[in-house]
């Protein structure tokens, strides 16, 4: 699965989990997850390259509380587990 497909998978998963996805240019250094009025909002920085967008999205989604309740493709699970390890460091 190529990186673009992985990114689409993550964004679809975020929406299925109830997060609002906002893709906007933020200068190339933005993106992440926050909670606004009780709802998760995932910001994707369109000014960043695909690798950075994917890495930031993985890092953001790795902390979602119900992530393990969803089926994840093995390569996506591996990327999220890696991101969890970096978040804990």
C-alpha positions as CSV (number, residue, x, y, z in Angstrom):
1,X,0.0,0.0,0.0
2,X,1.5,3.3,-1.0
3,X,1.7,6.3,1.3
4,X,-1.1,8.2,-0.3
5,X,-3.4,5.2,0.2
6,X,-2.3,4.9,3.8
7,X,-3.1,8.6,4.4
8,X,-6.6,8.2,2.9
9,X,-7.1,5.1,5.1
10,X,-6.2,7.1,8.2
11,X,-8.4,10.0,7.3
12,X,-11.4,7.7,6.7
13,X,-10.7,5.9,10.0
14,X,-10.6,9.2,11.8
15,X,-14.0,10.2,10.4
16,X,-15.4,6.7,11.2
17,X,-14.3,7.3,14.8
18,X,-16.2,10.6,14.9
19,X,-13.4,13.0,14.4
20,X,-13.9,16.0,12.1
21,X,-11.0,16.2,9.5
22,X,-9.9,19.6,8.4
23,X,-7.4,19.8,5.6
24,X,-6.0,23.3,5.3
25,X,-2.6,24.9,4.5
26,X,-0.9,25.8,7.8
27,X,2.6,26.7,6.6
28,X,4.1,23.2,6.4
29,X,4.7,22.8,10.2
30,X,1.1,22.3,11.4
31,X,-1.4,19.6,11.9
32,X,-2.5,17.5,14.8
33,X,-5.4,16.5,16.9
34,X,-7.4,18.6,19.4
35,X,-10.8,18.4,21.1
36,X,-13.2,21.3,20.5
37,X,-16.5,21.3,22.3
38,X,-16.3,17.6,23.0
39,X,-15.4,16.5,19.5
40,X,-12.0,15.5,18.1
41,X,-10.8,17.6,15.2
42,X,-7.9,16.3,13.1
43,X,-6.0,19.1,11.3
44,X,-4.0,18.1,8.2
45,X,-1.5,20.7,6.9
46,X,-1.8,20.7,3.2
47,X,1.4,22.8,2.9
48,X,3.4,20.0,4.4
49,X,4.8,17.2,2.2
50,X,3.0,13.8,2.2
51,X,5.5,12.1,4.5
52,X,5.2,14.8,7.1
53,X,1.4,14.9,6.8
54,X,1.3,11.1,7.3
55,X,3.7,11.1,10.2
56,X,1.8,13.9,12.0
57,X,-1.6,12.1,11.3
58,X,-0.2,8.8,12.7
59,X,1.1,10.6,15.8
60,X,-2.2,12.4,16.4
61,X,-4.3,9.3,15.9
62,X,-2.1,7.1,18.0
63,X,-3.5,8.7,21.1
64,X,-7.2,8.2,20.3
65,X,-8.8,6.2,23.1
66,X,-10.9,3.7,21.0
67,X,-8.4,3.1,18.2
68,X,-7.9,-0.5,19.2
69,X,-11.6,-1.2,18.9
70,X,-11.3,-0.8,15.1
71,X,-9.9,-3.1,12.5
72,X,-6.6,-1.8,11.2
73,X,-4.6,-3.0,8.3
74,X,-1.4,-4.6,9.5
75,X,0.8,-1.9,7.9
76,X,-1.3,0.9,9.4
77,X,-1.3,-0.8,12.9
78,X,2.5,-1.0,12.6
79,X,2.8,2.7,11.8
80,X,0.4,3.7,14.6
81,X,2.3,1.5,17.1
82,X,5.6,3.2,16.0
83,X,4.0,6.6,16.5
84,X,2.7,5.5,20.0
85,X,6.3,4.6,20.9
86,X,7.5,8.0,19.8
87,X,4.7,9.8,21.7
88,X,5.8,8.0,24.9
89,X,9.4,8.8,24.6
